[in-house]
Amino acid sequence: MPPSDAGSRNAPLLEISNELTRLYKEQFGRGPTKVRTDWAGPDALICTLRDSLTPAERNLAAMGEHQRLRDSRLFFQHATEPLFVEAVERAIGREVEAFISGMDTRQDVSAEIFYFKPQEDT
């Protein structure tokens, strides 16, 4: 469950936004200019990243090669999945059950979604 008080809830979300920005820069050669991470229910986070395409990727999009661009991005994303999952688990203190990555190449918006294993009722 997300923490109930705003201060303790927002600090890990900012940490995740910063860490995913760093990973994008490191892994893809360019980081997004806008990032926001939000809870999407008690067991899920969504991180929205805007303006992260490299100049070469923008050229692919301009050529209409959207599927090729998505395929190459998702291939690299899959290769580095453990780095993204570890960053989120470290910030939230919960185990990630599933990680989904997607992007809209026309609008240059990416989404990283993390689903956590449900917490046991105590």
Secondary structure, DSSP 4 states (H G I P E B T S, - for coil): ---SSHHHHHHHHHHHHHHHHHHHHHHHS---SEEEEEE-STTEEEEEEES---HHHHHHHHTT-HHHHHHHHHHHHHHTHHHHHHHHHHHH-S-EEEEEEEEETTTTEEEEEEEEPPPPP-
